[in-house]
């Protein structure tokens, strides 16, 4: 029996080293977008709290509403409280949806292909009013981008949300609130805001700290379309190590039990 325990005690350090090496490779694999300790984050822009007027870009989905006579029919429908023109009412409520292609070109009824990329909504409305003026008397155009969104990772696996931007001045705090807030496992002091640039391989990466009241200025930063807000989750080494070690310990216990059973018989 002594020889048996001597053998097991001699291999326990080896098992411990193997478990440690194994754990280092598999723990916290759900953590994304890691940065080195000395990573230099981009400085926050000075006008980060100001809402910039959105400019149309490729792959945007726009909703178009078109009325003649400077929108007289639209006002007439609202003021009269109803109309027999069901088609016009449907147009007023829903509009029609069109997508800008990779070149920023949108194919529209009657006027055909129109380049809208790089224009603000007001500039695009004015441009389309000029184009439709060849076919309608004083056209009135209303445009809305319906696929503006940000992606929020609140710090817990399986809780990521895609938030549609209804307002032009949605802040980081508001986006986090729409996603359910920072999870109990998330680090409020370690939030990454990733923002696209003209070079998709070199985005701006900002670090935000919302753990203290002084971070309210960073929290009031206005998000932009396709921003990624990533709250880094806590590294739960103890629970995950136990989860990885338990199967090995179970196997080891079974082997010892089997050995004693064999010795008895």
N, C-alpha and C positions, 0 to 999 in steps of 0.2 A: 504493500500500500504506500509506503514511504517513497518507493521508486516512482510510483504512479504520480504522486503530487509533485515530486521533484521535476518530472518531465513536463507536467502542465505549467508549473511555475517558471520553468525555463523558456517556454514558448509564449507566455503571456506578454512579455515586452515586445516580442515580434508582432503579435496580434495587435497590440496597442499602436505600434508604428504604422502597420498596414491600415488600421481603421482611421488613423489621423490623416494619412495620405489620401485615403479614399474620400474622407469627409471634405477635405479642402477642395476636391475637384467637383463635388456635387452639391455642396451647401449653397443656398441662396442663388440658385440658377435662374430664378424668376426676376432678379433685379436687372433692369434694362438701362441702356444709355449711361454706362459707368464712365467716370472721368478719373484720371490720375489725381493724386493728392495735390500736386503742384500745378494742376491745370489752370490756365488763365482764361477766365470767363470774360465775355465781352462786357464793356461798361454799359450801364443802363442809359438809353438815350435821354437827353435833357427834356424832350417834349413827350415823354412816355405817357403822361397822363392826359394828353390831348388826343381827341378823336380825329384821325385823318380821314378826309373824304375818300371813300373807296373808289378804286379804279377797276373797271372791268378787265378780266384776264381770260386766257384760254380755259376751256372746260367749265366756265360759269354757265349756270342755267338761269335764264331770265324769264320773267313773266311780263308779257306785253299787253297793254290795254290801249286801244286806239279809238278815238272819237272825233267826229267832225265838228265844225263850228265852235272851236275853242272849248269843247267839252259841254256844249249847251244841252245835249241830250242826256248826259250823265247828271247834270244838275237838275234837269227837268224830271228825271226819274226819281231822284231823291226827294225833291220838293213836293211832287204830286202824290208820293206815297205808293205808287204802283204803276204798272204799265201792262198793256196787252202784248208788248213785244218781249216774249219769253227769251228769245235769243240774245237780245241786248242786255237783259237782266243777268243772264248767265255770263255774258262777257264781262259785265261790271264786277260780278262777284269773283270769278275765277281767272279771267284773262286766258291767254294762251302761252305755253311754255316753249322756249327755243334755247338751243345750246350753242355756245361759241366753240368752234373747233380749235385744233391745235395752233392754227395761225391767227386765232382771234377773230375769225369771220363768222358771222351769223346769217343763216339763210332765212329770209323773211318773206311773207306773202307779198306779191306785186312788185316790190322793189328788189327782190332777189338777194344776192350776197352783199352784206354790208360789214365793213371792218369797224368793230366796236371796241376792241381791246385797247387799253390805255386811256379810255375816256371815263370821266366820272359819270354817274347816273344822269345828272342834269345835262352834261355835254352830249351824252348819247340820246337823251330825249329830244334835245334841240336838233341834233343831226337827223334823227328819224322824222321829226316834224317837217324839216326842210325836204327830205326825200319824198314823204307822203303828200306834200303840198302839190305835187304834180297830178295827183289823182283825187284829192279831197280838198274841200274848202276849209281853210284854217284848221288843220288837224291838231289834235291834242293827244299827246303820248304820255303814258305813265309806265315806267319801268321799275322792276324790283328784282333783285338777285335773291333767289330762293335756296341756293345751296351753299351759302357762306357758313362755315363751321370751324370749330376748334376741337381738338382731341384732348381729353383730360384723363390722366391716370391718378386717382386719388391716393394711391399708396397701398392698395390691397388687391391681391390677385382676383381677377374676374369681375372687377368693378369699373373698368374703363368705360367712358362715355364719350359719344360724339355729340357735341352741343351745337345746335343751330343758332347762328347769330341773328337775332331779330333786330336788336338795336345796334347802332353804329358806334356806341361808346360803352360796350360791355367791358368791364374790368376783370382782372384776374380773380379777385375775390368773388365777383358775381358768377364767373364761369365755374369756380370751385363749388359755389353754393348750388348751382344748377346740377352739378355732378354729385351732389349729396354731401359735400364738404370733405375735408381731409379725414381719412380713415384713422381708426385708433392705432393702426400699425404704421401710419405714415409719419415722416419727419417734416414737421412744419418749417424747420430751419434749413431744409435742403430741398428746394423746389427748383427744377430747371424749366425755363421757358425757351423753347426752340422755335426760331422764326425763320421762315424761308427767305432766301435772297435770290438774286438773278442766277447765281451759281447754286444749283441744288445740292452740290457736294460740300458747300461751305456756308451753312446756315449760321445765323447769329445764335449764340447760346448764352442766356443770362441766368444768373443764380439769384434766387429770391429767398429771403428769410422772413417768414410770417409768424415766427414763434414769439415775437415781442411786439409791443404796441408801436415801436419805432418803425416796424416794417409796413405800416399802413400806407406809406407813400409808394412802396413797391407793389403792394396789393391793389392800389388804385391805377396801376399801369393798364392802359387800354389794350386789349388783345386785338389781333388782326387775323384775317382769314387764314386758315390752315396752320395756326399756331399749335404747338404741342406743349401742354402743361403736364410735367411729370413730377409727381411727389415720390421721392425715393422711400421705399419701405425699410423698416428696421431689419437689421441682420439678426435673426433669431437663431444664434448658434446652438444654444442649449437644447431647445426643442427639436431642431432639425438634426443635430448630432445624435440625440436619443432615437429619433426615427430611423436614422441610418444604421445605428449600432444594434438596435433591438433584434433585427433578423439574425445578425451574426451571433449575438449572445444566446438567442434561442437555439440556434444550431449547435453552439458549444455546449449548452445545457443538455440538449438531447443526446449528444455524443457521450457526455459524462454519465448520464443516466443509463444509456445503453451499455457502457463499459461495466458499470456496477451490476447490472442485470446479468451480463455474461459471466462476471466473476462469481456471482451467487450460484449459477448453475454449472 
